[in-house]
Amino acid sequence: MELEIRHLQLVRAVAQRGTLTSAGLVLHLSQSALSHQLLDIESRLGTALFLRVGKRLALTPAGERLLASANEVLATIVQTEEAIRQLSGDSRGVLRITTECYTCYHWLPPMLKQYRRTHPLVDVQIDVTATSAPIDALLEGRLDLAIVSDRVLDRRVVTRPLFDDELVVVMTPGHPLAAKAFIEARDFAGETLLSYAPKEESTVYQRLLLPAGVTPANLMQVQLTEAIIEMAKGGLGLGVLASWAVEPEVRAGRLKARPLTRNGFKRMWSAATLKDMARVPHVSAFTDLLAEHPPFAPSLAQEAGARSTRKVSSLSSQV
């Protein structure tokens, strides 16, 4: 066998970091040592794995094939180590997680605190950088678990339904749309949409506005929940946030929240893992916690929206 684990780790680190110097910081090796190792791997395989493009190293087709195998092999090794520790009664481990929405980081810390009561030796690491592409991070072996709301199509990933929440449109109380019982796609025309993600990654844009042929006057990317709330309060645009996240502001009268569409706009959250990782006890224990104890209850804004929707439906039936 020509390849060793250290070779797979090197290829993955260089592919992720783009340079030998940066990869060396991850692997705790000098640039010179990594250069010699890379030459050794390429010599053994008889082909180049990287090509220099400007100041960065880019994968060749052979390198891409090796990286795919490296991710699978290294992930399997980690999972095997964790399973053996569990069999030996050692509850130590590492749980690397991310969520698909920045708002979720508000309720995640209390859930982790509860988890650590039963798993004090598990090192929990939150990877915020993987928020925009959690499934890619799973497949690359950089994560153990991702909390996602989008449908996962890759067969290498398994998902477990956890809970759902509802998105509402928030605005300053004096906004003309605040008088409506619910907000439709067409209402965003001419408005500024305050969004965590660019339109290509925005759930609302892709699932509601684009199919309806509606284009907001402006899409302003803001990656902090608090900033979106403050900008909406200041009349700088419409925010679309989870109802539970804006409940305090709505209760205090500083924001108006309206349902998104007549029937509301719900998201189903799931725990996504690679197939083998789903069976690791300390990983499944965390998904059990989320499924059995949802991190939030239906908010007043959500309930008020439902009442408004029922009222509109009732009036419509009388016309």
N, C-alpha and C positions, 0 to 999 in steps of 0.2 A: 504494500500500500504506500503510495507516494505522498499522500497528504496527511497532515496531523492537525489536531484541534487548533494549535497555535496559528497554523496557516489559515484556517477558516476564520478565526478571530481577526487576523490581519486584513484579509480581504474585506470583511464586513466593516471594519473600522475605517479603512481607506475609502471605501465606497460611500460611507456616511459622511466622512469629514472632508474628503476631496483632496487632501494633501497628506504626505507622509509625516510632516511635522505635527499637524493637528492630530493625526491618528496616533502618533507616538505619545501624546499627552494622555490619551485614553488608555493605551496599553502599557504606559510607563516604560517606554523604550525610546532610545534615541533615534533620530532620523536616519542615521547611518546604519544602525542595526536593522531597522525596518526595510531599508533599501536592499540590504544583503539578503534578508529573508524573502523579499518579493522576487528578487532575481533567482533565488534558490527554487521557489515555487514554479516560476515560469520555466526554469530550466528542466525541472522534473516533468512538467506537463508538455513541454515542447511548444508552447504558444504564449503570446502576450496576453495579460489579463487587463492591463490598463494602457491607455494612451494619454499623452500629455496634451491638454487643450488649454492654451494660455498658461495660467498658473495652477490649474487644477488637473487632477487625474480622472479621466473618464473611463468607464468600463468598456471593454471590447465585448463582442457577442459571447466569447468564451468566458470572460469575466462575469457577465450577467448570469450565465448558466451556473457558474460556480457559486456566485453569491446566493442564488435561489436555494441551492443545496445547503450552503453554509447556514442560512437562516433556519432551515428545517432541522438540520443536525444539531446545531447549538441549542435550539429551543427544546428539542427532545432530550438532550443531555440535562438541561436545567430541570425539566419536568421529572426526569428519572431520579435525579438527586433529591428533589423535594419529596417524591413518593417514598423513597428509601428512608429519608429522615422520619417521615410519618410512621412508617412501619416499625422503626426502631424506637418510637415513642418520643422522638425529638421534634418539638413543635416549632423549631426555628424555620425561618424561610424568608423570602422576599416577595412582596406583592407590588407590582408596578402597574399603576392604573391611570386612566385619563377619562374625561367625559367629552361628549360631542358638543357641549354647550357651555359657555363661560358662566352662565347663571348657576349651573349645578355646583360650582365650587363654593356656593354659599351654604348649601346643606351638606356637602360632603364632610367637612371637618367633624360635626357632631356624630355622624355615622361612624367615622373612623375611631372616634373616642370610645364609642360603644363597642366596636370590634376589638379594640386593643384590650378591653377588659377580659376577653376570653382568649386572645391570641397575643399576649404581651411580648413574645419573642419574634414575632413576624415584623420585619422591616418594611413598612409601607412607604412607597415612593410615588408621589404624584407628578406626572409628566404633563405640564401645561402646554409644552411645545407641540404635543401630539393631538391637541384638541381639534385642529382643522382636518386631520387625516388619521383618525384612530385605527381604522382597519389596516391601512398601510403599515402603521407602526406595529400592529399585532403580527402581521405576516413577516415583517422584518426581524421579529424577535426582540423588539425593544419594549414591548408591553406584555403583561400577563392578562389584563382584563380591561375592557373599554365599555363604558356606559353610553349607549348610543340610542338615537331615536330613528335614524334612517334605516331602511331595509338593507340587510346584508345578503349579497348574492353569492359570495365566494364560498364554495363547499368546504373549504378548509377551516372555516369559522363556524362555530355553533353559537346560537343565541338562546337566551332564556328570558321570557317576558317578566318584567318587574312591576311596573306601575305606569299610570298615565297622568298627564297634566294638561291644562288648557292654556293656549296662548290668547292674550287679549291685546287690544290696541289701546295704548295710553297716550294721553294728550293733556295740555293745559285745560283747566275747567272752562275757560272762555272760548275754546276752539269751536267753530261752527259744527263740527262733526260730533261734539259732545252731546248734542241734543238728539242724536239718532239712537235707536234702540240697539242697533248692531252695525258693524262696518262691513261694507262689501268691497270687492276688488276694485270696482270703478271709483271708489272714494279716494283711492291713493293717487289717482291721476292729478297732477298739479301739486302734489304734496312732497315734502322731503321725508323719506323713509330712513329712520335711524336703525342701523343693522349691525350686528356683530360681524357678519361676513360679507364679502363681495357678492354681487348678485348671482354669480355662478355657483356659490355655495350656500346661499340663503334659502332656508326652507320655505319661507313665505313667498319669496320671489319665484322660486321654481315650481312650487306646488299650487300657488294661488294666482299670482299676478301674471306670470308668463302664459299659462293656459287661457287666461281671460283676455290676453292681448293688451294688458294695462302696463304702462311705463310711468313710474313716479317722475316728478320733475327733477328729483335729485335723490341719490342714495348716498348717505353719509355713513361710512364705516366707523363704528365706535365699539371697542372691545371691552368696555367696562359697563356693567349693569348700572352702577351708580351714575356714571356719566350720561347714559341714555335717559335715565330718570330725570336728572337735572336739566338736560336739554329739552326734554318733553315738557317739563314744568315751565321752562322759559319760553315755550312757544316756538322752538326751533325745528320742530318736526314731529312725526308720529313714531312712537316706539312700539314694537311688538315683543312682549315679554310674557313670561309665565305669570299667571294670575297670582300665585302665592308670593312671587318675588316683589310685586308692587302693592300688596295688600295694605301695609302700613301707610303708604302715601295716599292710597285711595280712601282708607278709613279716616285719615286726617283731613281729607278734602283738598289736598294739594295736587292731586291728579284725578282725571276721569278715566275709567277703564270701560271699554265696550267690547262685547263679544266680536270675534272675527267670523263673519258670515252668520246667517240666520241660525244655523245649527251648531255654531261653535267650531273651534279648530283645535282638536286634541292631538297630542303626541303620545305614542306608546314607547316607553323606555325599556330597553333590554340590556342584559349583560352579555357581551360578546367576548369569546375566548377561542383560542385554537382548541381543536378537539381533545387532544391529550391533556392540555392544561385545565380543561373543565373538570377533570376527575381529580385534580390535586386537592386534598382536603382543605387546606387553608384558603384556597381560591374559592371553592364551592361554598365554604362557610360564609364568605363575604357576600356572595350572591344570595345565599339563604337569608342573611340579615336584611338585605335590601328588599327582597320579595316579601318577607314576613312582616317587616316594619317599614312601610313607605315613609320617606323622609318628610312628607308634608301632607296636610289634609286639605280638602277643597276649601278655597278661600272665600271670603265674603264677596269679593269682586266677581268670582266665578259664579257664586250663588245668585248675586244680583243680576248678572248677565243672563243667567238661566231664567230668572223671574221675568226679565224684560222680554226675552224671546217668547216665553209662554204668553205674556200679555199681548204681544204683537200678533201671535198666531191666533189667539182668541178673538181679537178685534177683526182680524182678516176673515175669520169664519162667519162673523156677523154681517159682513158687507154683502 
